[in-house]
Amino acid sequence: MTHSVSVWLVLVAALIAANLPFVNDRWLGVIPRKAPKTLWMRVGELVVCYLLVGALGLGLEQAAGQIAPQGWEFYAATGALFLTLAFPGFVYRYLFLRRR
């Protein structure tokens, strides 16, 4: 797998995982719940999804070669990117659906 394919795979996975907590009421899109999730449950699930996408990126980086050391700046930037990717799902759940 080339580097550009790996990058696009991680970006698409991040886009899907960032919006997953907001588009359904299942845990990680798989485990059904009887009661709807609260905002804090969705934020917790968002953190879990961020870690899963990070593990995917780490695995792809390991398969491509040596893993580069990362500082706190890397995690701050990727966390901000993940929150930005989650914005459409948040708007759909909390702003768009409330108008109806």
LINVENVEN-V431094 format. One record per pair of residues at least 12 apart in sequence whose C-alpha atoms are under 8 Angstrom apart, sorted by sequence separation. I is the first residue (numbers start at 1). GAP is how many residues later the second one is. If there is no record, write none. Layout:
# LINVENVEN-V431094
i: {I/I}
gap: {GAP/GAP}
This chain:
# LINVENVEN-V431094
i: {25/28/27/22/21/28/21/21/21/18/17/50/18/17/18/50/17/14/17/14/13/10/10/10/6/6/3/18/18/19/23/15/18/19/22/14/18/19/21/22/19/20/23/15/19/22/23/14/15/18/19/22}
gap: {12/17/18/20/21/21/22/24/25/28/29/29/31/32/32/32/33/36/36/39/40/43/46/47/51/54/61/64/65/66/66/67/67/67/67/68/68/68/68/68/69/69/69/70/70/70/70/71/71/71/71/71}
